[in-house]
Amino acid sequence: MINDKKLIKSTFISDGKVILMLVSAVFLLFSLNLLRNISLPKINTDMLNNFYLIFTSIVLEGFPFIIIGSLISSFIQLFISEEKIIRYIPKNKIKGLIFSSLLGLVFPLCDCATIPVAKNLIKKGIPKGMAITFMLSVPIVNPIVIISTFYAFRGKTYIVISRLVFGIIAAIVIGYLVDLFSKENILKSSNKLDNGHVCHEHCHNSCEPKNLSNIIYHTSSEVYDIGRLFIIGALTSAFFQTYIPEKYILSIGQGKVYSILIMFVLAYILSICSQTDAFIGRSFLGQFTAGSVIGFLILGPMIDIKNTLMMVGTFTRRFSILLIFFIFIICFALSFLAEYIIPFSLKLVGGI
């Protein structure tokens, strides 16, 4: 009875956060709309109009996927246990890595939920490499993410395919390297982030009530956590495209190495959920190279600010540094490779 009261209280608090976020977003849109219709001496209304249109288009296209993805993720967290995952993982190392990289098709978790799941898989005896491959690939090989990427890059199917292929390859290679270079225990003995509190409380406890209140609580928490970061990302993207002169963007964005590095920095700092990062990535396509956009779409779900904090709280310091190093190096190598493979493939098949 006490637990139910706590859950109801937590649900109301979480719902309040979501309502506050939505009200703030509406107020922001209203303010932008008001400003763009006022002739102020120091404000370029054309640029403000452009900023408003870019920001609202990103938000309106992305938010439905946040809500759908959060709801599905909540069901997965409450009704699917790690034991069910372990039951189907092959014993062979290579087959196990490949299988782990494809689990996102049936377990569509968000990127901040995968770290506590990976930790529990390792505790239950799954090889480290397979657990890490699972952790890195699930936010990319995810039906909601695939659909949102396809919708964001309408008419550019090669981006969707490239994200999937390079994301799977990166996760498998990193998992293999983890098995190769990390022989010791990688989990912290005392884990303060057992349930991913940096993002929100993802609970995989079989004793947790499977009721409507809990589903609402998990969904609203995830919408709040993902939504606020998505809005910040949309604002940054709109500002970047509106107020930075195009000639400067193009001069940096068309350089293969520099464009990848800049998109990596954006992916890491913005910390946007993989369910909606495609809408941000699409806004940079044309200004930056295709390989750098692919880099943005595969690096962001694997490592960003919030995931770094969760990794450091979950894994040993040495392993966290090693894993982050592997993620950046492998994703950079594949992004650079994509700069040449994508144009060659498009010429070969006549564009997709």
N, C-alpha and C positions, 0 to 999 in steps of 0.2 A: 504493500500500500504506500509506504514511504517512498519506494523507488518510483512508483507511478506518479506520485506528486512531484518528485524531482524532475522526472522526464517531461511532465506537462509544463512545469516552470521553465525548463530548458528550451522546450519547443516554442513557448511564447516569446522567450528572449530571442531565440534564433529567428522566429518569424518577424519580430520587431526589427531586427537588423536588416532583414531583406526588405521590409517595407520602407525603412529609413533610406536604404540604398536606392530603391526605385523612386522614392519621393525626391531624393537628391538629384537623380538623373533627370527626372522630369523638370525640376527647378533649373538645372543647368541648361537643358534644351530651351526652356522658356526664356531664360536670360540671354542665351545666344540669339534666339529669334528676335527678342526685343532690341538687342544691341545692333543687329544687322539692319533694322528698320529705322534707326536713329542716325541722323547725320551729325556725327561728332567731328570736330576739326582735325583731330589727330588719329582717327581710326579709318582705315581703308575699308569701306563697306563691301567692296567686291571681294577682297581677301577674306573678310569675316564671313560673307555668304558662302564662299568656297570651303572655308573651315567647317562651317555649320553643316553643309551638305555632305562632306566627307565623313565627319564624325557621326551624324545621324544614320547614314547608310550603313556604316560598319556596325553600329550598335543594333539597329533594327534587323539586320540580316543575321547577326551572331547570337542574339539573346534566345531565340527559340531553341537553338542547339544546346545552349547552357542548361535550360530547363529540362529538355528531354534527356540529355546526357546525365544530369544530376539525378533524375528519377531512376533511370536504369542502373546507375552506379549504386544507388542506395539499396535497390533490390538485391544486387549482386553481393554487397557487403553483408546484408542481413541473412540471406538465404543460402549462400554458397560458402562452404568451409574450405580451408586449405587441404583437408584430407581428400576432398573430391578431386582437387587438382593433382595431388601426389599420385593418386590411384592410376592415372592415365599417362604419366611421364615415363618414356622409355628408359631402359637402363644404359643403353649404348650412348656414349658421350656425344657424338656428332648428331645422332638422331634426336637425342634429348635436347640439344641446343636448338635444333631446327624446330622441334615440337614446341619448346618453350617460347620461341619467337612468334609463334602463330596463335598462342593462347588468347591473345587479345580479341580474336574473332568471336570467342564465346564468353570471355570475361572482360567486358568493356569498362574497366576502371579508369579513373582519372589519374594523372601522373603522381599526385601527392598521396593517393591511396595505395600505390604499388609498393612503396618502401616498407611499410609495416607488414604487408603480405609477404614480400620477399624475405623479410627477417624471420617470420614464422615458418616459411618453407625451409629455410636453412636450419632452424632449430629442430625441425621434424626430420632432418636427414637428407634433404635434397642437396645435390652438389652445388657448390657456390656459383659456379659458372652458369648453370641452368637457372638458378634463382635470379641472378643479375640480368641474364638475357630476358627473362620474363619481366623483370622490373623495368627495363629500358624499352622493350618493344610494345608492351601492352598499350601505352598511351598513343602509339602510332598505328598499330595493327588493331584497330578498334572500329566497329561498324559505324558508330556515331561520328568518329573522326574522319573516316573514309567518306561518308556522305557529306559532311560539312566541307571537306576539302574539295570534293567534286562540285558542290554547289558554289563555293567561293570562286573556283577556277573554271567556271563554265566555258566550254570551248577550248580548254587547255588540259585535256586528259593526260597529257604527258607529265604534268606536274603531280597529279594524283598517283600515277604509276611510279614515278621517280621517288616520291616520298615513301611509298610502301617498300619498294625494292631496296633503296639505300638505307632506310630505317631498319629493315630486317637484317641486312648484311652487317650494319654497324653493331646491332645488338648481339648477333652471333659472334662476330669477331671479338668484341669486348668481353663477352662471356668466356670465350676460349682463352683469351689473354689472362683473365682473372684466374682461371684454373691453372694456367701455366706459371704465373708469377706469384700467386698468393697461396701458400701452403698452410699458413697458420690460421687460428680462429679469427674471424673478421668481425664478430659481433662484440659490442661492449658488454661487459659483465653486468653493469648496472645501466639499464636503459631508461632514460627519462622521457623518451619520445615513443614509447611503445605503441601508442595508438595514433601517432601522427598529429600531435597537438599543434604543430606549427601551422598546418593547413586547417584542419579541424578534426574532431574526434571520429576517426574511422574505426568502428568496432567490429571485430570478427569473433566476438565472444558468443559461443553457442547458447549461453544463458540469457543473452539479451532478448527482450521481448520482441516478437515479430508481429507488431501491431501497427495500425494506421498512424498513431501518434509518433512512433519511432521512425517510420518511413518519412513522415512530414518533417520531423526533426532533422534527419540526415539530408534530405533533399534541400530544405531551406538553408541549412548550414553550408552545403556545397554551392548552392546558387549565390549565396552572399560572398563566400570566399573567392569563387571563380569570377563572379560578376564584377566585383570592385576592381580586380586586377585587369579584367577585360576593358572596363571603362577607361582606366588609366592608359592602357595600351592604345585604345582608340583615339584618345586625346593626343597622345604622343605622335601617333601616325598622322593624324590630321594636321597637327602643328608642323610636323616635319615636311609634309607635302605642300603646305600653304605658305609658310613664312621663310623657308630656306630656299634661296634662289635655285632654280632648276639646273643652271649651268654648273653650280658647285656639286649638286647631287650627282649629276651625270658624269662629271669629271672623276669623282671618287667611285661612284657606283658601277662604272663600266670596267674598272680595273679588277682582274680576276681575284687577286689575293686581297686587296684592300676591301673590296665589296663583301667578300666572305667574312673577313674579320669584323667589319662594321655590323653586319647582320648577326654575327655571333654575339657581339656586345649587346645589341638590341634584344635578342632572344633571352640572354641571361638576365638582363636588368628588368625587362618588362614582366617576366615570369607569368606569361599568359597560358591558360589551360589549353591543352592540345585540341579540345573540342571546338575552340573558336580562334586559334592562332592563324588558321588559314585565311581568315578575313583580313587580318593585319598583314600577313605575308603577301596577299594578292595586291594590296595597295602599294607595295614596293616593286612589283613586277613591272618591268619597262624602264624603271629608274635604276634598278640594280640587275646584275646578271642572274640568269636562271639558276646557276649553280649556287649562288649566294642565298637565293630564296629557298632552295632545297635545304641548304645548311641551316637556315632559320627554322624550317619546318621539322628537321630531324634532331637538331641540338636542343631546342627549347623544351620538348617533352622529356628529354633525358636529364638535363641539368639546368637549373636556374637558381635564383637566390634562395627561394623557399626550400627547394629540394636539396641545396647544399647544406642548409641548416639541419634538415632532417637526416641527411646522410651522416653528418658529423655527430649527430646525437644518437645514431643507430649503430654505425660501424666504428671500428678503431680509427684513430687519426691517420695512421700510416696507410690503411686500406682506402680511406676516404680520399686522400691525396692521390693515391695510385689510380683509383677509379675515375676521378675527375680528370686526371691527366689522359687516361685512355679515351675517355669520352670526347674530349676536345681534339686530340690528335686524330682519332679515327674519323670523326665527323668532318674535320677539316680536309683530310685526305679524300674522303668520298665526295665532298662538295666540290673540291678542285677537279676531281675526276669527272663529275657531272658536267662541269663547264665544257668538256670535250665530247662526252658521250651523248648528251641531250641533242646538240646540233647535228651530230653525225646520225643519230637514230631518226631524227625528224626528216633529214634528207633521204634516208634509206626507205622510210615508210611513207613519205610524202606528207608528213604532219598529222598529228593526232590531238 
